[in-house]
Amino acid sequence: MGAGRGTLSVAAGLVLVALACVGYVLPPAFDFPPLEADQAFRSIPAQPRDELRPVAQSARFAVEDVSVPAEGQRLEGTVRAPLTPGRHPAMVFVSGSGNGSRTEFAPQADFLARTGVVTLAYDKRTVGYNFRDRDFGLLADDTLRMVDLLAKRPDVDPSRIGLWGVSEGGWVVPIAAAKSPSVGFVVLVSSPNVSPLRQVAWALNEQLLRLRAPIGVRDLLTRAMGGVGFDFLRYDAMPALRQVRQPVLAFYGTEDPSIPFVESTRALTTALTGSGNDRYTIRFMAHGDHAMRINGGPFTPGYLDTLANWISGLPGTAVPPVHLAGATPVQLFEAADVPAAPWYAGGAMLGLTLCLTAVGYVAGPVAVMLVRLRGGPVALGETDARLWPPIRRRLTRMAWTGLGLLASVLLFITVLVLFAVNQAGAWPAVLAGWLIVRVLAALMLVQEVTAVAAVVSALREGMRPDRWQHVAMAGVLGGTGLLLVAAAYYGLFAFPW
């Protein structure tokens, strides 16, 4: 009933080469070119001492919860207001991606309140913001509602209300600042200033380099990203940045693996100087991560003092003695837009492929069930009783291997995301996970080849499959074939591994 091992080995090898070619030819070409050295970033001057002088934190402050009506929901926030008399500068915290809880800003808000700055942190909206749909203009409108609330307070100087935005907030804050003259200044922390897709792709490559992951891992993830059709991923930040007329203070950490900080700085300076705004201050903080902390712990030295001194010194601090200062940033690779996947590899086609595979895997059992419900016979003839059980076992193993491959890919991506936060001991786990994914893909290929050979051999020996057997064989063999082509597109059969 089986073909010779030599014949099967040759057949499996030919199929493997064909699938490897699919992985090389079909996906759009993509790579991260090295970043050309820029003289402006080779010799950045040290940060001026006046910016780093310790700030007195003597003011007591009150904490007040507020609720602001917004589009589709109410936004809950917390105001920290110094109890010293007079009008104070004020600032609204704008969160990065995710749920954006106001509690994450408590340490910075407390610090600034003790130095005499009124702060407002609020929970990001849940209506109209999700993993797939993000309207930065809508988020900017929420921010301006908070500015209006502060402007009405008797303890706030309405001419000195600013916005502070981190990460994704770096796309939101410039929109708000460009919309409203009520915004008196802008603070950007780890602001990407490139498109979300370029930022995510660069961060992905940076994380994989740090994890020492094989190049195939990057190919798998970037090809998957190319099939994502979320409109916000290709948002262009430059038009809003060019309309910012307020003083700008921007912070970047030299150990931030999440944004291309050199290119982000270039984009910011190009936009501001191009529109005639020379009131910008950019500071690179040594050892700072994406949140201006050191490995997720304490804030990088000088960050909070620089922030407080700059705000309290406005308008005098708006034009600094030197625009770029601090630690020297080193970015090895350019950020690059991931090319959109062709129509046959888009998200819809991938979803259709997975659905057809799932249908194929359950088609056989469902067909048997329907035969029994109709009272039809499921008994096999003498020849079929001898030839069918080995084929059925092969089909069952193929279905489990296919499901195992899908589960392993999802689990592997989850592991990569977790290690993006804590990379301790990551390298062996990443290699082991990638090896499991590749082995399962190769096993599925071998099972497909040997199962096809077994079916052909059984038919030659006289097996006469019933309709439900045809459904089972066509479903599993066809579903696995689709899965093999999809795996080939995502580089699971490419060399080197």
N, C-alpha and C positions, 0 to 999 in steps of 0.2 A: 504493500500500500504506500510505501514511502520511496521517494527518489533517493539516489545516492548522496552521501554526504558531500562528496566533491562537487556534484552538480548544484546542490543547495548552497554550498559555500560560494561558488562562483556567482550564482543568481543573487544571493544576498549582497555580495560585494558590488555587483553592477548596480543594484538598486541603491546601495549606500552612496556610490559615486554620483548617481543621478540626483539623489536628494541633496548631496553636498553642493552640486552645481546649482540647484534651485536656490540654496542659501546664499550663493555668491552672486547669481545673476539677477534674481527678481527684486530683492530689496534695493531701495535707492542707496547710492554711495553716501557714506557719512563718516566723518572723522573730525577730531578736534585738532586743529593746527596749533603749533607752538605760538605763544604770544611774543611778538617782537618787542624787544626791550625798548622802553621809553625813557629818555634821559630825565624827564621830569620826575620819574619815580626811582631813579638810581641814587639820588643824593637829596633826600627830603630833610629839611632842617628840623632841629629839635623843637618841641612845642614851647612857646614862650612861657616863662615862669609865672607871669601874672595870671595866666589862665589856670595854672595848677595850684595857686595858693589856697590853703584850707579855708573853707567857708564856715562862718559861725552858724551853729545850729541851735540857737537859743530860743527861738520863737515857739510858744505853745500853739497848738492848733485844735480846731474843732472838726469833727467828722460828721458829715450829714449825707444821708441817702436821698437821692432824687429820682424822679420818674419823668421821662420826657416822651410825649407822643411822637411817633414817627410813622412812616408809611407801612401799614399792615400790622403794627404792633407798638408797644411801649418799650422804651429802652431804659433799663435800670442802671444807675450810676452812683458814684460816691464822690462827694466834694470834701477836700481837706483844705480848710481855710485858716491861715494864721490869725491869732487873736490880737496881734499888734494893731494899733489904730492906723487909719489911713487906707488909701487904695493901693492894691498890690498888683504886680504882674500875675498873669494866670496862664495855665497851659492845659490842653486836652490831650490825653493819651489815646492813641489810635493803635489798635492791636494788629498783629500779623495774621497769618492764615490760621484757620482752626476756629474753635469756639470762642476765643477771645474773651476770657473771663477777666473782669476788672481786678480780681485779686492778684493777678500776676504783676501788676504795677505797684502794689502796695509799698515795697521797699523804696522805690524811687519817689513815689508820691509823698511818703512820709519825710524823706530827706529834704525834698524841695519845700514842703510846707514848713519845716523847721527853719528853713533859710528865708522864709518870707514870700513864697510863691503859692498862690492858690492853684490847686490841681483838681482835675476831674477825670476819673477813669470810669468807663462804662462797659457793660456787657455787649458784645457784638450781637447784632440782630440774628435771628434764626429764620425769619421769613424772608425768602428771596435770596438766601445765601446758603449754598451747599457745595458738595464736592464737584458738581458738574457746572452749576450756574453761579457766576460771581459778577455782580454789576458794581464796578468800582465807583461809578458815579452815584449810585444809590448809597453806598457806604460813605461817600464824601458828603452827601446831604445829611446823613445822620451826624457826622462830625460837626457840621455847621449848626445844627440844632443845639449841640452842646456849647458852641461858641456863643450863640444867642442867649442861652441860659446864663452863662458867666457874665456876659455884657450887662445884664440887668441887675447884677449884685452890687450893692453899695460898697463892698470891700474890694472890688476889682476895678483896675484901670482899663477901660474899654479899648484904649489905644495900644495896650500891651498884652493882648491875648494871643497866644501862639498854639501851634499844633506840633505834637511829637508823634512820629510814626515809625514803627519798626517793621522791617521785612515787607510783607504785603502792604502794610500801611504806607510804605514808600511809594506805592502807586496811587493810594487814596489821598494822602495829604496834599500833593501838588494840585490835584483836581479841585479840592476844597479851597486851597489858597488862591488858585486862579479864578475861582468863582466869586469870592467874597473879599472886599476890602476890609472887612471886620477882622480878618486874620492878620495879626501884627508881625509874626515871625514864624519860622518853620524850623523844626529839628527833625532830621532824618537819621535813623539808626539802622545800619545794614540795609540801606535802600538799594534794591537791584538796579533800577533805572534801565534795564534791558527787558525784553519781553519775558513773561513768565515761563514760556517754553525754553528759551535760551538759558534762563537762570536755573531751571530744574535740570536740564540736560547737563549743564556745567557742574552743578552740585553732584549729580549722579556720577559723572566721570571722576570727580575729585574724591568722592567717597570710595569708589571702587579701586582707585589707585592706592588709597590709604589702606584698604583692605587687602591689597595685592591680589585682587580677583583676576581670573583669566579674562582675556579680551572677549571671549564668547559671551561672558555674562553681560558685558556692556552692550554687545550687539543685541542680545535678547531683549534687554530693557529698553534700549533706544528704539528698536523696531516696534516694540509694543507702544511706546510713546507716540510714534508717528501715526499710529492708527487711532489715537484719541482725538475726537473731533470737538473738544471744548473750545468755544470761541474765545474765552478770556485768556487762553494760553498764548495767543498771538497779539495781545494788547501792546500798543505802542505808547510808551511813557513820554516820549520826547515832546509832543505837542503841549501837554500840560506843564511839563518842566519849563518850556520856553515862555510860558505865561506867568511864571512865578516872579513877582516883583519885590517880595518881602526879603528881609535878611534870612539867610539859611545857615544853619550849623549842621554839619553831617559828620557822623562817626562811622568808622570802619575798623573791624578787628583784624589783626594780621594772621590770626589762626582760625578765621571763619571759613568753614568748608562748604558753606551754603550759597554764597554769591561770588561772582567774578569781580572782586572789589576794585581791581585796577580799571577794568572796563566800565564798571559802575561809576567810578569817579570821573573817568573820561566823559561819559555821557552827561553827567551832571554839570561839569564845567563847560562842556560844549554848549549845552542848552542855555545856561545862565549867561555866559559871556556873549553868546550869539544874540541874546535879546537885550544886552546892555546892562545886565545886573551883575555888578562886581561886589555885591555885599554877601559874600559867601565865605565860610570857614570850614575847612575839611581837616579832620584830625584822625590819624591812624593810631589806634591804641594797641600797644604791645601786648601780645598773648591774648588779646580779646577774641571771644568767639562771636557767634551770631547775636547773642543778647548782651554783648559787652561784658561778659563774665569770663573768668578763667576756668576752663573745663567745667562749665556749668555751676561753679561755686561763687566766690566773691566777685564783685565788680572789678574790672581791670583798674589798676591805680590811675587816678586822675580823671576818670570819666565823670563821676558825679560832681566833683569840684569844677571841672571845665564847664559842665552844663549849667550849674548854678551861677558861676561867675559871668558866663556869657549872657544869660537871661537878665540878671540884675544889672549888668553893665550897658544894656541897650538904651539908646541907639549908638553909644560910643563904641561898642564891640562889634557893630555890624560890619565894619570894614577892618579886617585884621591886619597886623603888620606883615603877615605871610599867609597866603591862602591855604597851602598844603603844608602840614607839619606833623611830626610824630615819628613813630617807628616806620621802618622801610617795609612796604608790602611786597611780597613776591608771589606773582601769579604765573604759572608755567604755561597754561593752555588758554586759548581763546574760547569764549563762549560762542556756540554755534547753534543756529536753528536746526532742529531735527526735521528733516524733510518729511512732508506729509506722505503717508502710505498710499500706494496706488489703490485703485478701486477694489481690486481683488484681495486686498489685505487690510481694508479698513475695519473699524469696529463692528459695523453691521455684518460684514462678511465673516469675520471671526466668530461673532455670535451665532450666525447661521451655521457655520461649520461645526461648532460645539453642539448645537441643538440637533443637527442631523446625525452626529456621532452618537449622542445619547439615545436618539430614536432608534438608530441601528442596533445599539447594544441591548435594548429592551424589546426589539421587534420579535425575536425568537420566542421568548417566554410568553409574550402577549399573544402571539399566533397560536401557541399550544393551548393557552387558556381559552381562546375563542373556539378552537376546535372542540375542546371538552365541553364547553358551555352549550354548543350546538348538538352535542351528542354524537359527534363524528368519531371515527376510530383514530387512535394514535399508535396502534400496534404496528410493528415493523416486520417486513418480510425477513426471510432467513439471511439473505445477503445484506440487506440494510441493517439488520440487527448486529451483524458482525462488523460492518464498516462504519456505521454512524457513531457509536460511542466514542471512538478515538477523536473523530472530528469535533464532536460536541465538547469534549474536554479541551481541545485546542481553542475552540471559540470562546469558551468560558475563561480560560487563562488570558486570552487576548483582551477580553473586555476588562478584566481586573487590572491588567497591565496598563491599558489606556487610561482607566480611571486613576490608577496610581501615579501615572505620569502627570496628569493634570493637577492632582493633589500636591505632588512634590514640587511642581513649578510654583504654585500658589504659596506653599510653605516656604520655599526658597526665597521668594520675593519678600515675604514677611520677615524672614530672618535678616535679609539685607537692610530692611527698614529699621529693625531693632538695633542692628549693629551700627547704623548711622548715628545713633545716639551714644552708644557705649561700645567701643571697638575692642575692648579687652578680650583677648583670646579669640578674636574674630577670624583670623586667617585660616586656621585648621577647619573651623566650622563651615566657612564659605567654600573651601575646596571640597570638603566632604559633601556638602549639599549639591554643588555643581556636578560632582562625580555621580551622585545618585541620579540626578536628572538625565545626564548623558547615558548612563547605563540602562535606565528604563527606556529611553528612546531607542537605543540599539536593540534591546530585547524585544521591543514591540516590532521593530523592523524584521528581525529574525522570525518572530512568531507569524507575521503576515506572510512571509515567503514560504515557510514550511507548511502553513495552513493551506495556502493556495495549492501547493504541490500535493498535499494530502487529499484535497477535494478532487483535483484532476485525476489523481491515481484511483480514487474510489469510483469515480464515474467510469473510468476505463474498465474497472473490474465488475461493473454491472450494477452499481448502486443506482436506484431510481428514486430520487428524493421526492417526498410529498411537497405540497405547496408550503406548509409551515416550515419544512426544512430549507426550502429555497429562501424563504424570508429570513430565517436565522442566519444562513450562510451569507446571503447578500448584505444583510444588515451589519454583521460584525466585520466582515471583510471590507465592505464599503466604508463603514464608519472609521475603521482603523486606517484605511487608505487616506481618507480625508485628514485624519489626525497626523499621519506621517507627513503629508504635504505641508500642513500648518507648522509642524515642528521643524521641517526643513527651512521654511521661510524665516523662522526665528533663529536659525543658525545652530540647531541642536545636532546637526550632522556635519558641520563645517570642520575643517582642519586649518591650523592646529586647534586642539580642543579648548 
